[in-house]
Amino acid sequence: MKVAVTSSTPTMDSIVDPRFGRAKHFILIDTETGDFTVHDNTQNLNATQGAGIQAAQNVAELDAQAIITGNVGPKAFKTLTAAGVKIFLCPNDTTVQQAIDQLKSNQLKTIEQANVEGHWI
């Protein structure tokens, strides 16, 4: 499965960024092979609006089947679910690698609605 994870730095040891739309990077991981690629999201860091929607569209275009992040607002949630991308939240201070390990061991659960209001920082 291809899984995107929000990240503040471009490494598997990075802490998962709690901000979906304004995360600095998305790390796309193939959970079967362990291969990963890093995708820049800096165009959305300072966006006045629409960062969550644009980030969700970018994740869908990467053919990610799931996203792991800290929080997802309502517009990003709607865009991701419309694209068929499952959304998983992970605890604060979790590394990208730990988040993938938790997903593989079924410790992360999908969410059924946004967990934050839009435009939170």
C-alpha positions as CSV (number, residue, x, y, z in Angstrom):
1,M,0.0,0.0,0.0
2,K,1.2,3.5,-0.7
3,V,0.9,5.7,2.4
4,A,1.7,9.4,2.6
5,V,2.9,10.8,5.9
6,T,3.1,14.5,6.8
7,S,6.6,15.4,7.9
8,S,8.6,18.6,8.8
9,T,11.9,17.2,7.4
10,P,12.6,14.8,4.5
11,T,13.6,11.8,6.5
12,M,11.9,8.7,8.0
13,D,13.3,9.8,11.4
14,S,11.3,13.0,11.3
15,I,8.4,13.7,13.6
16,V,5.0,13.5,11.9
17,D,3.9,17.0,11.2
18,P,0.6,17.6,13.1
19,R,-0.6,20.0,10.3
20,F,-1.9,18.3,7.2
21,G,-2.4,21.1,4.8
22,R,0.6,23.1,6.0
23,A,3.1,20.2,6.5
24,K,6.4,21.0,4.9
25,H,6.7,17.5,3.3
26,F,4.8,14.4,2.4
27,I,6.8,11.2,2.6
28,L,5.2,8.6,0.3
29,I,6.1,5.1,1.5
30,D,5.4,1.7,-0.1
31,T,4.6,-0.4,2.9
32,E,5.4,-3.6,1.1
33,T,8.9,-2.7,-0.1
34,G,9.9,0.1,2.3
35,D,10.8,2.4,-0.6
36,F,9.9,6.0,-0.1
37,T,10.0,9.3,-1.9
38,V,9.8,12.8,-0.4
39,H,7.4,15.4,-1.9
40,D,7.6,19.1,-1.1
41,N,4.5,20.9,0.2
42,T,6.1,24.4,0.8
43,Q,3.7,26.0,-1.7
44,N,1.0,25.5,1.0
45,L,2.9,26.7,4.0
46,N,2.0,30.3,3.7
47,A,-1.3,30.0,1.7
48,T,-4.0,32.3,3.0
49,Q,-6.6,29.7,2.3
50,G,-7.1,26.4,0.5
51,A,-4.0,24.7,1.9
52,G,-5.8,21.6,3.1
53,I,-7.7,21.2,-0.2
54,Q,-4.6,21.7,-2.3
55,A,-2.5,19.3,-0.1
56,A,-5.3,16.7,-0.3
57,Q,-5.3,17.0,-4.1
58,N,-1.5,16.6,-4.1
59,V,-1.7,13.4,-2.0
60,A,-4.4,12.0,-4.2
61,E,-2.2,12.7,-7.3
62,L,0.6,10.7,-5.7
63,D,-1.8,7.7,-5.8
64,A,-1.6,7.4,-2.0
65,Q,-4.2,5.0,-0.6
66,A,-3.8,6.5,2.9
67,I,-2.5,9.5,4.8
68,I,-1.0,9.6,8.3
69,T,-0.9,12.9,10.0
70,G,-1.7,14.7,13.3
71,N,-4.8,16.6,12.3
72,V,-7.2,17.0,9.4
73,G,-9.6,19.9,8.9
74,P,-13.1,19.6,7.3
75,K,-12.3,20.6,3.7
76,A,-9.2,18.4,3.5
77,F,-11.2,15.5,5.1
78,K,-13.9,15.9,2.4
79,T,-11.3,16.1,-0.4
80,L,-9.3,13.1,0.8
81,T,-12.4,10.9,1.4
82,A,-13.8,11.9,-2.1
83,A,-10.5,10.7,-3.6
84,G,-10.7,7.4,-1.6
85,V,-7.7,8.1,0.6
86,K,-8.0,6.7,4.1
87,I,-7.1,9.0,6.9
88,F,-5.1,7.9,10.0
89,L,-4.1,10.1,12.9
90,C,-1.1,9.3,15.1
91,P,0.0,10.6,18.5
92,N,2.3,13.6,18.9
93,D,6.0,13.0,18.9
94,T,5.7,9.9,16.6
95,T,8.3,9.5,13.9
96,V,7.4,8.8,10.3
97,Q,8.9,5.3,10.7
98,Q,7.1,4.7,13.9
99,A,3.8,5.8,12.3
100,I,4.3,3.3,9.5
101,D,5.1,0.5,12.0
102,Q,2.0,1.4,13.9
103,L,-0.1,1.3,10.8
104,K,1.3,-2.1,9.8
105,S,0.5,-3.5,13.3
106,N,-3.1,-2.1,13.1
107,Q,-2.5,0.3,16.0
108,L,-3.8,3.3,13.9
109,K,-7.5,3.6,13.2
110,T,-9.2,5.5,10.3
111,I,-11.2,8.6,11.3
112,E,-14.8,9.2,10.2
113,Q,-14.7,13.1,10.4
114,A,-12.3,16.0,10.6
115,N,-10.7,16.3,14.1
116,V,-10.0,20.1,13.9
117,E,-11.8,23.2,12.5
118,G,-10.4,24.8,9.4
119,H,-7.5,27.3,9.6
120,W,-5.9,26.2,12.8
121,I,-2.2,26.7,13.3
